[in-house]
Amino acid sequence: MSKPGRISRRSLLSGATAMVACVAGARSACAQVDGMDAAQYGVQPDTSTDQTAAIQHAIDETRISGTPLFLRPGRYHAATLHLNAGARLVGIPGATRIVSTGGGPLISARGAARAGLAGLVLDGMARDLGDAQALVEMVEVDDVDVTDCAVENSWADGLYLRACGGRVAGSRIAGALGAALFSLDGRNLEISDNRVRDCGDNGIMVWQSEARSDGARITGNHVERIDNRSGGDGPYGNGIVVFRGGGVTVSNNRVTDCTFSAIRVNAGSDAIVSQNNCARLGEVAIFVEFEFNGAVISNNIVDRATHGISVTNFDRGGRLAVVSGNLVRNIEIGEFAEPRGNGIFVSADTTLTGNVVENAVNAGYALGYGPYLRDVAATGNIVRNAAVGFEISVVDGVKNVLVADNLISHVSRAAILGMEWEAAVTGDLAVEGAEDFPELTLSGNRVG
């Protein structure tokens, strides 16, 4: 083996120079991969000059060839930028910042097959947006792609998507006065792995203007600290809210510290709400309500709320659900008109199985309200540390209720109570009296 030569200061410096050149070359190549450099069109970062006209010209030029427009790291002042069909604006995540000068949406797109944003910080600076719905508005775009962006300090909503498909992924949305993200009349939109926090009204909203298929997949998002600035008894103040949309999946999200619900599905059909982790909610943590038709609520965790899971409004047609494998704990009395305090509530055409409720100030499980209880099977559930194990409506009109093979432990008032509306009208039915209610079958329940 030959003896290695001595490394001189000169050779070391020469090598370092070559390495710097290599890295610089790689960065240049990376910029070309990212897209056409906006500097070639006179766009300048870190200047107080409004860059709207220059950036818009560059967008219009590059979109013709389908080439993304690359903005170098820095701060750009602009407003009312429009992404025409095929336009894509990209930057360096956390380093390329477009600051709104107000008066309208910072970025919009309409009637395009594709439009995209990536690696940008879009800062509304809490400036008045005029009549704009959001800081970023996209309408009738078949394939939206918003990836690895930050949308901050919007005077309205953060992102507003109407009649759009595509995805919003890996982005951060914070400080919106309205909702973080509002999809209206969406088409199979993917909303995944985003971080949403400190918004005034809602976190993620998926609405349809009439009851029909939506197909959104809302998964892997972190949503926290959502207020109820616009007031009301539930439309605002929620982490994730679905209205009228069918076929929506809400899964694997972490939702905390909302004025109302973590997840609210209103009048949606064939919804899946699964494997979400929810904590510190001011009202019902997971609420499936009003004219819903078909829902699976499974394997969720709820820790601290005024009601854990509610699958309700049979009086409005709400029916058909599976509620299974959920863990609900630390359910308290709230400050709203309906104090609640129950772990899980169901009412119609529902199987309730394999759930665990611990520490509910009122009932572990509540079945039906007034005559609105039909075809419910509650089997294989556990409740421990509650005032009542099961509250069951026993008024005229109740049909076909099975409560079997449940474990009821450490209840202070009764294991099973018959209810007329909000009043208990029986003794402990786990002990005696169940035979007086032919629509109710109790079997194999163990009380400890």
C-alpha positions as CSV (number, residue, x, y, z in Angstrom):
1,M,0.0,0.0,0.0
2,S,1.4,3.4,-0.9
3,K,1.9,6.0,1.8
4,P,-0.8,8.7,1.7
5,G,0.5,12.1,0.7
6,R,0.5,15.0,3.0
7,I,-2.6,17.3,2.8
8,S,-1.5,20.9,2.5
9,R,-3.5,24.0,3.4
10,R,-3.5,24.9,-0.3
11,S,-5.0,21.6,-1.3
12,L,-7.6,21.7,1.4
13,L,-8.7,25.2,0.4
14,S,-8.9,24.1,-3.3
15,G,-11.1,21.2,-2.2
16,A,-13.3,23.4,-0.2
17,T,-13.7,25.8,-3.1
18,A,-14.6,22.9,-5.4
19,M,-17.2,21.7,-2.9
20,V,-18.8,25.2,-2.6
21,A,-19.0,25.3,-6.4
22,C,-20.5,21.9,-6.5
23,V,-23.2,22.9,-3.9
24,A,-23.9,26.1,-5.7
25,G,-24.3,24.2,-8.9
26,A,-26.6,21.7,-7.2
27,R,-28.7,24.6,-5.9
28,S,-28.9,26.1,-9.3
29,A,-30.0,22.8,-10.8
30,C,-32.5,22.5,-7.9
31,A,-34.0,25.9,-8.8
32,Q,-34.4,24.8,-12.4
33,V,-36.1,21.6,-11.3
34,D,-38.4,23.7,-9.1
35,G,-39.4,25.9,-12.0
36,M,-38.5,29.1,-13.9
37,D,-36.8,31.6,-11.7
38,A,-39.1,34.6,-11.2
39,A,-36.0,36.9,-11.1
40,Q,-35.8,36.5,-14.9
41,Y,-39.1,38.5,-15.1
42,G,-37.9,41.3,-12.8
43,V,-39.5,39.9,-9.6
44,Q,-37.4,41.1,-6.6
45,P,-37.5,39.8,-3.0
46,D,-37.0,41.9,0.1
47,T,-38.0,45.2,-1.3
48,S,-40.8,47.5,-0.2
49,T,-42.0,47.8,-3.8
50,D,-45.3,46.1,-4.6
51,Q,-44.5,43.0,-6.7
52,T,-48.0,42.2,-7.9
53,A,-47.6,43.2,-11.5
54,A,-44.2,41.5,-12.0
55,I,-45.3,38.3,-10.3
56,Q,-48.5,38.2,-12.3
57,H,-46.7,38.7,-15.6
58,A,-44.3,35.8,-14.7
59,I,-47.2,33.5,-13.8
60,D,-48.9,34.2,-17.1
61,E,-45.7,33.6,-19.0
62,T,-44.7,30.3,-17.3
63,R,-48.2,28.7,-17.2
64,I,-48.4,28.6,-21.0
65,S,-45.6,26.0,-21.0
66,G,-46.8,24.4,-17.8
67,T,-43.6,25.4,-16.0
68,P,-43.8,26.2,-12.3
69,L,-42.8,29.7,-11.3
70,F,-40.1,29.6,-8.7
71,L,-39.8,32.5,-6.1
72,R,-36.5,32.7,-4.4
73,P,-36.3,33.0,-0.6
74,G,-37.3,36.4,0.7
75,R,-40.3,38.6,1.2
76,Y,-42.7,39.8,-1.5
77,H,-45.5,42.4,-1.2
78,A,-48.5,41.6,-3.5
79,A,-52.2,41.1,-3.7
80,T,-54.9,39.7,-6.1
81,L,-52.5,37.3,-7.9
82,H,-54.5,35.0,-10.2
83,L,-53.4,31.5,-11.2
84,N,-54.7,30.8,-14.7
85,A,-55.1,27.3,-16.0
86,G,-52.0,25.2,-15.4
87,A,-50.2,27.8,-13.3
88,R,-48.1,26.6,-10.4
89,L,-46.3,28.9,-7.9
90,V,-43.5,27.4,-5.8
91,G,-40.9,28.5,-3.3
92,I,-38.7,27.4,-0.5
93,P,-40.8,26.2,2.6
94,G,-40.6,28.7,5.4
95,A,-38.3,31.0,3.5
96,T,-40.4,32.4,0.5
97,R,-43.0,34.7,2.0
98,I,-45.7,36.6,0.0
99,V,-47.2,39.3,2.2
100,S,-50.7,40.6,1.4
101,T,-51.3,44.3,0.7
102,G,-55.0,43.8,1.2
103,G,-58.1,44.7,-0.8
104,G,-58.8,41.2,-2.1
105,P,-57.6,37.6,-2.0
106,L,-53.8,37.3,-2.0
107,I,-54.1,34.4,-4.6
108,S,-57.1,33.1,-6.6
109,A,-57.8,30.6,-9.3
110,R,-61.0,30.0,-11.3
111,G,-62.2,27.5,-13.9
112,A,-58.8,25.8,-14.3
113,A,-58.0,22.1,-14.9
114,R,-55.0,22.5,-12.6
115,A,-53.5,25.1,-10.2
116,G,-50.9,24.7,-7.5
117,L,-49.0,26.3,-4.7
118,A,-46.0,24.7,-2.9
119,G,-43.4,25.8,-0.4
120,L,-44.9,29.3,0.2
121,V,-45.7,31.3,3.3
122,L,-48.9,33.3,2.5
123,D,-49.3,36.0,5.1
124,G,-52.5,38.1,5.2
125,M,-51.1,40.4,7.8
126,A,-54.7,40.6,9.2
127,R,-55.4,43.2,6.5
128,D,-58.9,43.8,5.2
129,L,-59.6,41.5,2.2
130,G,-62.6,43.4,0.9
131,D,-65.3,41.1,-0.3
132,A,-63.0,38.1,-0.5
133,Q,-64.1,34.9,1.2
134,A,-60.5,33.9,2.0
135,L,-56.8,34.8,1.7
136,V,-56.6,32.0,-1.0
137,E,-59.6,31.3,-3.1
138,M,-60.0,28.6,-5.7
139,V,-63.2,28.1,-7.6
140,E,-64.0,25.2,-10.0
141,V,-60.5,23.9,-10.2
142,D,-60.4,20.2,-11.1
143,D,-57.1,19.5,-9.5
144,V,-56.0,21.8,-6.7
145,D,-52.5,21.1,-5.3
146,V,-51.6,23.1,-2.2
147,T,-48.5,21.4,-0.6
148,D,-46.1,22.4,2.1
149,C,-47.5,25.9,2.4
150,A,-48.3,28.2,5.4
151,V,-51.4,30.4,5.3
152,E,-51.3,32.9,8.1
153,N,-53.2,35.8,9.6
154,S,-56.2,36.0,7.2
155,W,-58.9,38.6,7.9
156,A,-61.4,36.0,6.6
157,D,-61.0,32.3,5.9
158,G,-57.5,30.9,5.2
159,L,-58.3,28.7,2.1
160,Y,-61.7,28.7,0.3
161,L,-62.2,26.0,-2.3
162,R,-65.5,25.8,-4.2
163,A,-66.3,22.9,-6.5
164,C,-62.7,21.8,-6.4
165,G,-60.9,18.4,-6.4
166,G,-57.3,17.7,-5.6
167,R,-55.6,18.0,-2.3
168,V,-54.4,20.3,0.5
169,A,-51.5,18.5,2.2
170,G,-48.7,19.1,4.6
171,S,-49.5,22.7,5.2
172,R,-50.0,25.0,8.2
173,I,-53.0,27.3,8.6
174,A,-53.1,29.7,11.5
175,G,-54.7,32.9,12.7
176,A,-57.6,33.0,10.3
177,L,-60.5,35.1,11.5
178,G,-63.0,32.7,10.0
179,A,-62.3,29.0,9.1
180,A,-58.8,27.7,8.4
181,L,-60.1,25.7,5.3
182,F,-63.5,25.8,3.8
183,S,-64.4,23.4,1.0
184,L,-67.9,24.0,-0.5
185,D,-69.3,21.5,-3.1
186,G,-66.0,19.7,-3.2
187,R,-65.3,16.6,-5.4
188,N,-63.2,13.9,-3.6
189,L,-60.8,16.4,-2.0
190,E,-57.9,15.1,0.0
191,I,-57.2,17.2,3.2
192,S,-54.2,15.5,4.8
193,D,-51.4,16.0,7.3
194,N,-52.1,19.7,7.8
195,R,-51.6,21.7,11.1
196,V,-54.5,24.1,11.9
197,R,-54.5,26.3,14.9
198,D,-55.9,29.5,16.5
199,C,-58.8,30.2,14.1
200,G,-61.9,32.2,14.9
201,D,-64.8,30.0,13.8
202,N,-63.9,26.5,12.5
203,G,-60.9,24.5,11.6
204,I,-61.7,22.4,8.6
205,M,-65.1,22.8,6.9
206,V,-66.4,20.4,4.3
207,W,-69.9,21.5,3.1
208,Q,-72.3,20.8,0.3
209,S,-74.9,23.3,-0.7
210,E,-77.4,20.4,-0.9
211,A,-77.3,16.8,0.3
212,R,-75.1,14.8,-2.2
213,S,-71.8,12.9,-2.5
214,D,-68.7,14.7,-1.5
215,G,-66.1,12.0,-1.0
216,A,-63.6,14.1,1.0
217,R,-60.8,12.3,2.9
218,I,-59.8,14.3,6.0
219,T,-56.9,12.5,7.6
220,G,-53.8,13.0,9.6
221,N,-54.5,16.6,10.5
222,H,-53.6,18.4,13.8
223,V,-56.3,20.9,14.7
224,E,-56.2,23.0,17.9
225,R,-57.5,26.1,19.6
226,I,-60.7,26.8,17.6
227,D,-62.9,29.7,18.8
228,N,-66.6,30.5,18.3
229,R,-66.3,34.1,17.1
230,S,-69.6,34.1,15.1
231,G,-71.5,32.6,18.0
232,G,-74.5,30.2,17.6
233,D,-75.1,26.8,19.1
234,G,-72.8,24.6,16.9
235,P,-72.2,25.8,13.4
236,Y,-69.0,27.5,14.5
237,G,-66.4,26.5,17.1
238,N,-65.6,23.1,15.7
239,G,-62.3,21.4,14.7
240,I,-63.7,19.5,11.7
241,V,-67.2,20.0,10.5
242,V,-69.0,18.1,7.6
243,F,-72.4,19.4,6.4
244,R,-74.6,17.5,3.9
245,G,-71.7,15.8,2.2
246,G,-71.9,12.1,1.6
247,G,-69.1,9.5,1.7
248,V,-66.7,11.6,3.8
249,T,-64.0,9.9,5.8
250,V,-62.6,11.7,8.9
251,S,-59.7,9.6,10.3
252,N,-56.5,9.7,12.3
253,N,-56.8,13.4,13.2
254,R,-55.7,15.0,16.5
255,V,-58.3,17.6,17.5
256,T,-58.0,19.6,20.8
257,D,-59.3,22.7,22.6
258,C,-62.3,23.6,20.5
259,T,-65.2,25.7,21.9
260,F,-67.7,23.2,20.6
261,S,-66.9,19.8,18.9
262,A,-63.8,18.1,17.7
263,I,-65.7,16.5,14.8
264,R,-69.2,17.4,13.7
265,V,-71.1,15.6,10.9
266,N,-74.4,17.3,10.2
267,A,-76.8,15.7,7.7
268,G,-74.1,13.7,6.0
269,S,-74.6,10.1,4.8
270,D,-72.2,7.1,4.8
271,A,-69.7,8.9,6.9
272,I,-66.7,7.2,8.6
273,V,-65.3,8.8,11.7
274,S,-62.4,6.6,13.0
275,Q,-59.2,6.6,14.9
276,N,-59.3,10.2,15.9
277,N,-57.8,11.5,19.1
278,C,-59.9,14.3,20.7
279,A,-59.3,16.2,23.9
280,R,-60.6,19.2,25.8
281,L,-63.8,20.0,24.0
282,G,-66.4,22.5,25.2
283,E,-69.4,20.5,24.0
284,V,-70.0,17.1,22.3
285,A,-66.6,15.8,21.2
286,I,-67.9,13.7,18.2
287,F,-71.3,14.7,17.0
288,V,-73.2,12.9,14.2
289,E,-76.6,14.7,13.9
290,F,-79.6,16.0,11.9
291,E,-80.7,13.9,9.0
292,F,-77.6,11.8,8.8
293,N,-78.1,8.4,7.1
294,G,-75.4,5.9,7.8
295,A,-72.3,6.4,9.9
296,V,-69.5,4.4,11.4
297,I,-67.9,5.9,14.5
298,S,-65.1,3.6,15.6
299,N,-61.8,3.4,17.5
300,N,-61.8,7.1,18.5
301,I,-60.4,8.4,21.8
302,V,-62.2,11.3,23.7
303,D,-60.7,12.7,26.8
304,R,-62.5,15.6,28.5
305,A,-65.7,17.0,26.9
306,T,-69.3,17.7,28.1
307,H,-70.5,14.7,26.1
308,G,-68.3,12.1,24.4
309,I,-70.1,10.8,21.3
310,S,-73.6,11.6,20.2
311,V,-75.4,10.0,17.3
312,T,-78.7,11.7,17.4
313,N,-81.8,13.5,15.9
314,F,-83.9,10.5,15.0
315,D,-86.7,13.0,15.1
316,R,-85.2,14.6,12.0
317,G,-84.4,11.4,10.3
318,G,-81.0,10.7,11.8
319,R,-80.5,6.9,11.7
320,L,-78.3,3.9,10.9
321,A,-74.9,3.7,12.6
322,V,-72.2,1.5,14.1
323,V,-70.5,2.9,17.2
324,S,-67.7,0.5,18.2
325,G,-64.3,0.3,19.9
326,N,-64.3,3.9,21.2
327,L,-62.6,5.0,24.4
328,V,-64.4,7.9,26.2
329,R,-63.3,9.4,29.5
330,N,-63.6,12.3,31.8
331,I,-67.0,13.6,30.7
332,E,-68.1,16.7,32.6
333,I,-71.1,19.1,32.8
334,G,-70.7,22.1,30.5
335,E,-71.9,25.7,30.4
336,F,-74.2,25.4,27.4
337,A,-78.0,25.1,27.5
338,E,-77.9,21.3,27.4
339,P,-75.4,20.3,30.2
340,R,-75.3,16.6,29.0
341,G,-72.5,14.8,30.9
342,N,-73.0,11.4,29.1
343,G,-70.3,9.2,27.5
344,I,-72.1,7.9,24.4
345,F,-75.6,8.6,23.1
346,V,-77.4,6.7,20.3
347,S,-81.0,6.5,19.1
348,A,-81.9,4.6,15.9
349,D,-80.9,1.5,13.9
350,T,-77.6,1.4,15.7
351,T,-75.2,-1.2,17.1
352,L,-73.2,0.0,20.1
353,T,-70.5,-2.5,20.9
354,G,-67.1,-2.8,22.4
355,N,-66.9,0.7,23.8
356,V,-65.3,1.8,27.1
357,V,-66.5,4.8,29.1
358,E,-64.8,6.0,32.3
359,N,-65.6,8.9,34.6
360,A,-68.9,10.3,33.2
361,V,-70.6,12.7,35.5
362,N,-74.0,11.5,34.4
363,A,-74.5,8.3,32.3
364,G,-72.0,6.1,30.6
365,Y,-74.4,5.4,27.8
366,A,-77.8,7.0,26.9
367,L,-80.2,5.3,24.6
368,G,-82.9,7.4,23.0
369,Y,-84.8,10.5,24.0
370,G,-88.6,10.4,24.4
371,P,-90.1,8.2,21.7
372,Y,-87.0,8.5,19.5
373,L,-85.5,5.1,20.1
374,R,-85.6,2.2,17.7
375,D,-83.7,-1.0,16.9
376,V,-80.6,-0.4,19.1
377,A,-78.4,-3.2,20.3
378,A,-75.9,-2.3,23.0
379,T,-73.6,-5.3,23.7
380,G,-70.2,-5.9,25.1
381,N,-69.6,-2.4,26.4
382,I,-67.9,-1.3,29.7
383,V,-68.7,1.7,31.9
384,R,-66.9,2.5,35.1
385,N,-67.1,5.4,37.4
386,A,-70.4,7.1,36.4
387,A,-73.6,8.1,38.1
388,V,-75.6,5.7,35.9
389,G,-74.5,2.9,33.6
390,F,-77.3,3.1,31.0
391,E,-80.1,5.6,30.7
392,I,-82.8,4.1,28.4
393,S,-85.9,5.9,27.2
394,V,-89.1,3.9,28.1
395,V,-91.9,6.1,26.8
396,D,-94.6,4.9,24.4
397,G,-93.2,4.5,20.9
398,V,-89.9,3.0,21.8
399,K,-89.1,-0.1,19.8
400,N,-86.7,-3.1,20.0
401,V,-83.9,-2.3,22.4
402,L,-81.3,-4.9,23.4
403,V,-78.9,-4.3,26.3
404,A,-76.8,-7.4,26.8
405,D,-73.5,-8.6,28.1
406,N,-72.2,-5.2,29.3
407,L,-70.0,-4.7,32.3
408,I,-71.2,-1.9,34.6
409,S,-68.7,-1.0,37.4
410,H,-68.7,1.6,40.1
411,V,-71.9,3.5,39.4
412,S,-73.2,5.7,42.2
413,R,-76.9,5.9,41.3
414,A,-78.0,3.0,39.2
415,A,-76.8,0.5,36.7
416,I,-79.7,0.9,34.3
417,L,-82.5,3.5,34.5
418,G,-85.7,4.0,32.5
419,M,-86.2,7.5,31.4
420,E,-89.2,9.6,30.3
421,W,-87.5,12.5,28.5
422,E,-85.1,13.9,31.1
423,A,-86.7,12.3,34.2
424,A,-85.9,8.9,35.7
425,V,-89.2,6.9,36.1
426,T,-87.9,3.5,37.2
427,G,-85.7,2.0,39.8
428,D,-82.6,0.1,38.8
429,L,-83.8,-2.1,35.9
430,A,-80.7,-4.3,36.4
431,V,-82.3,-5.3,39.6
432,E,-86.0,-5.5,38.9
433,G,-88.8,-4.0,36.8
434,A,-87.5,-4.7,33.3
435,E,-90.4,-7.0,32.6
436,D,-92.7,-4.0,32.6
437,F,-91.2,-2.8,29.3
438,P,-91.7,-5.4,26.6
439,E,-89.7,-3.4,24.0
440,L,-86.7,-3.6,26.2
441,T,-84.5,-6.8,26.5
442,L,-81.9,-6.9,29.3
443,S,-79.6,-10.0,29.4
444,G,-76.3,-11.0,30.8
445,N,-75.2,-7.6,32.1
446,R,-72.7,-7.7,35.0
447,V,-72.9,-5.0,37.7
448,G,-69.8,-4.6,39.9
